[in-house]
Amino acid sequence: MKFRRQRGEEIGVNLTPLIDVVFLLLIFFMVSTTFKKETHISLNLPEAEGEQVKAENNQIEIVISAKGEFSINERALINNEFGTLRAAIKKVGKGDTELPVIISADGNAPHQAVVNAMDAAGQLGYSRLSITTRQRDVQ
């Protein structure tokens, strides 16, 4: 059997199905990918003299920025309202009121933000409360 090719007919590879598959894979990966937004708060801790305390593994650390923004165990809160702070402490603590609560507030943080953090922890029954500072430079 002899197959003859007609003149003027080009032989080629149809790329349309390949492009369709690539676009479907692209859409799949775009939809299934999650993005993690990490926020880091820069703190300028107040200075004090005293003995350094060893950090425990299980603890609740409340960080307050100079603008009064809260972060609990390195996770920023969506807003600075008292109810949100209280709910976040309750969620992180999982009902264990024996966990130590450590407040790390920037030296320029609003005093009201520190009081709110202490009040929220107190209302939930946490009694092991401490405030962090940095060692004073000896000259």
C-alpha positions as CSV (number, residue, x, y, z in Angstrom):
1,M,0.0,0.0,0.0
2,K,1.3,3.3,-1.0
3,F,0.1,6.4,0.8
4,R,0.5,9.6,-1.2
5,R,0.6,13.0,0.3
6,Q,-1.2,15.7,-1.4
7,R,0.8,18.7,-2.4
8,G,0.4,21.8,-0.2
9,E,-0.6,19.8,2.9
10,E,1.8,20.5,5.9
11,I,2.6,18.0,8.5
12,G,2.7,19.5,12.0
13,V,1.9,18.9,15.7
14,N,-1.3,20.3,17.1
15,L,-0.3,22.2,20.3
16,T,-3.9,23.2,21.3
17,P,-4.5,20.2,23.6
18,L,-1.0,20.7,25.2
19,I,-1.8,24.4,25.9
20,D,-5.2,23.4,27.4
21,V,-3.6,21.0,29.8
22,V,-0.9,23.5,30.9
23,F,-3.6,26.1,31.6
24,L,-5.7,23.6,33.6
25,L,-2.6,22.8,35.7
26,L,-1.9,26.4,36.2
27,I,-5.4,27.1,37.4
28,F,-5.3,24.1,39.6
29,F,-2.1,25.2,41.3
30,M,-3.3,28.8,41.7
31,V,-6.5,27.7,43.4
32,S,-5.0,25.1,45.6
33,T,-2.0,27.2,46.9
34,T,-2.2,28.9,50.2
35,F,-0.2,31.9,51.1
36,K,1.0,32.6,54.7
37,K,1.3,36.2,55.7
38,E,3.9,36.6,58.4
39,T,4.0,39.7,60.4
40,H,6.9,40.6,62.7
41,I,6.5,43.4,65.2
42,S,9.6,45.4,66.1
43,L,9.8,46.1,69.8
44,N,11.8,48.6,71.8
45,L,11.5,47.1,75.3
46,P,11.8,49.3,78.4
47,E,14.9,48.8,80.5
48,A,15.1,47.4,84.0
49,E,17.6,45.8,86.4
50,G,16.9,42.4,87.7
51,E,17.4,38.7,87.3
52,Q,16.6,37.0,84.0
53,V,13.9,34.4,84.2
54,K,14.1,31.2,82.1
55,A,11.3,31.0,79.5
56,E,8.9,28.0,79.7
57,N,7.8,25.9,76.7
58,N,4.1,26.3,77.3
59,Q,3.2,29.9,77.7
60,I,1.1,32.7,76.3
61,E,3.1,35.6,75.0
62,I,1.3,38.8,74.3
63,V,3.3,41.3,72.2
64,I,2.2,44.9,72.0
65,S,3.7,47.2,69.4
66,A,4.3,50.9,69.7
67,K,1.0,51.5,67.9
68,G,-0.9,49.3,70.3
69,E,-1.3,46.3,68.0
70,F,-1.5,42.9,69.6
71,S,0.2,39.7,68.7
72,I,-0.3,36.4,70.7
73,N,2.3,33.7,70.3
74,E,3.7,35.4,67.1
75,R,0.2,35.6,65.5
76,A,-1.1,39.1,64.9
77,L,-4.7,39.8,65.8
78,I,-7.1,41.2,63.2
79,N,-7.9,44.3,65.3
80,N,-7.0,45.9,68.6
81,E,-10.4,45.5,70.4
82,F,-10.7,44.1,73.9
83,G,-13.1,41.3,72.9
84,T,-10.8,40.1,70.1
85,L,-7.8,40.0,72.5
86,R,-9.8,38.1,75.1
87,A,-11.1,35.5,72.6
88,A,-7.5,35.0,71.3
89,I,-6.1,34.4,74.8
90,K,-8.9,32.0,75.5
91,K,-8.3,30.1,72.3
92,V,-4.5,29.9,72.8
93,G,-4.8,29.0,76.4
94,K,-7.3,26.2,75.8
95,G,-8.7,26.7,79.3
96,D,-5.4,26.0,81.1
97,T,-5.3,29.0,83.5
98,E,-2.0,27.7,85.0
99,L,-0.1,28.8,81.9
100,P,2.2,31.8,82.4
101,V,1.1,34.9,80.5
102,I,4.1,37.1,79.4
103,I,3.4,40.6,78.1
104,S,6.1,42.2,75.9
105,A,5.1,45.7,75.3
106,D,7.1,48.3,73.3
107,G,8.5,51.1,75.5
108,N,6.3,53.5,73.5
109,A,3.2,51.3,73.5
110,P,0.0,53.0,74.9
111,H,-0.5,52.2,78.6
112,Q,-4.1,51.4,77.8
113,A,-3.1,48.5,75.6
114,V,-0.9,47.0,78.4
115,V,-3.8,47.4,80.8
116,N,-6.2,45.7,78.4
117,A,-3.9,42.8,78.0
118,M,-3.5,42.4,81.8
119,D,-7.3,42.8,82.2
120,A,-8.2,40.2,79.5
121,A,-5.8,37.7,81.1
122,G,-7.2,38.4,84.6
123,Q,-10.8,38.0,83.5
124,L,-10.0,34.6,82.0
125,G,-8.4,33.5,85.3
126,Y,-4.7,33.7,84.5
127,S,-2.7,34.6,87.6
128,R,0.9,33.9,86.4
129,L,1.4,37.2,84.7
130,S,4.8,38.8,83.9
131,I,6.0,41.8,81.9
132,T,9.3,41.5,79.9
133,T,12.0,44.2,79.8
134,R,15.5,44.2,78.5
135,Q,18.6,44.4,80.6
136,R,19.7,48.0,81.4
137,D,23.1,48.9,79.8
138,V,25.7,49.3,82.6
139,Q,28.0,52.2,82.0
